[in-house]
């Protein structure tokens, strides 16, 4: 048997394998509950045609290679390629592009539509009635020109045209990559100008950005980009575009005029950015310092979701109403624990919550070695003048006196000591332990961005990231428990003896500080809300003063 016969037998065996594979795929599609869809039918037909025809190849090796690719799970026929990369992987990019443009001349069409766009703008400027439809037509023509530009296959830089190609230059022009990029830049810059005349400033910005990406020397595109940023009040970006344009032509009158007009606003915007960057660097250094200290002294930190919904229209009340209820989940005023200048001790932001009266107090700097009763005595002094009245207008029954108050903190992250390799599944409303410095920094920066420290754009980014985090928590909880309605039991609490220090509370084995904010709850001893609270939340311990605990 000759080698050619052997190769033919191998090819036939490969075709048989391809047929059996196609039949298996068809059977699986037919057996699915919904039956084969439109894509299944198209793919089946394409494979069938490839098997039946099996011709048009320059060699048997080329045909064999193509048949092998059809059996590859990752192979995408050029007809179904959705982008340039998928078309490249098919191995038929050049042939398919040539077929795609057969009978058409994308180069000439691109230039024709570019010229139509230019004419529409000229007609619009001459039109005394001020009909803006000319400018809309110009935009459409420029988009059509870009469509044809993207279908052109550029020639290599060392390309030498044949006599026939030179003769056909008028009807089928060719371009190198650089020439094509320059024309694309002009088309997009002109499109930006048409949008300027329509006052579509967002589109002006987008098209001008694309124009300078294709050709950074396009001076008109830089001016139009600067103008768009001016109208969108993005002063720093406007200044950057002006500077880029003046590097090309220092004496450009339009750019110099715009620079003079926006100079103060650009300088102020750049100064604000520098201040934000400096503040961010300071926050980063402080977060690292806090994390190191907590790690060394066995103080556990946690976080809660900074958003309440994963979509704007998720809640019937509207997202804003829900977010307002969750406002306490943000770090209170953005405060972090601070190292004292003298003595090296630390102070913490502390929130006193009074659930019985729906009130609270915030202490910005609570020293770790301060006794809790001392602070309570300042806020809720004992009766001295004998009139029985307390200073709080909301304390109608005059119950808030230091000696009459019980203090508790909630126990979070039960069963999670942070040492496990597998991340525990927690309910989205619960506290999540911060296990490393990076997660602590990301959480705090997101909270500050949502407060507006980094501007509206970064606030939107932070909101999207937090919504993604919340969505992942919800999915994990639903997978394990079946529903978000399957909420965990109310968390237990630990009572705090008023003579204990904040340091003892922070270092208690059951204490996890959510959002860098120590939160304790105070109840009048005989208040009904206190009794109801203890029925719902099991008290599992007490923080004793050091003298008593010894």
PyMOL commands that set and color helices and strands:
alter all, ss='L'
color gray80, all
select helices_A, chain A and resi 3-31+38-53+60-70+78-80+84-89+93-100+106-126+133-149+163-167+177-198+201-214+219-231+235-248+253-296+319-325+327-329+332-334+372-379+402-404+437-450+455-481+502-506+528-536+546-549
alter helices_A, ss='H'
color red, helices_A
select strands_A, chain A and resi 300-303+338-339+346-354+359-367+405-410+432-433+493-496+512-514+518-524+539-543
alter strands_A, ss='S'
color yellow, strands_A
deselect
rebuild
show_as cartoon
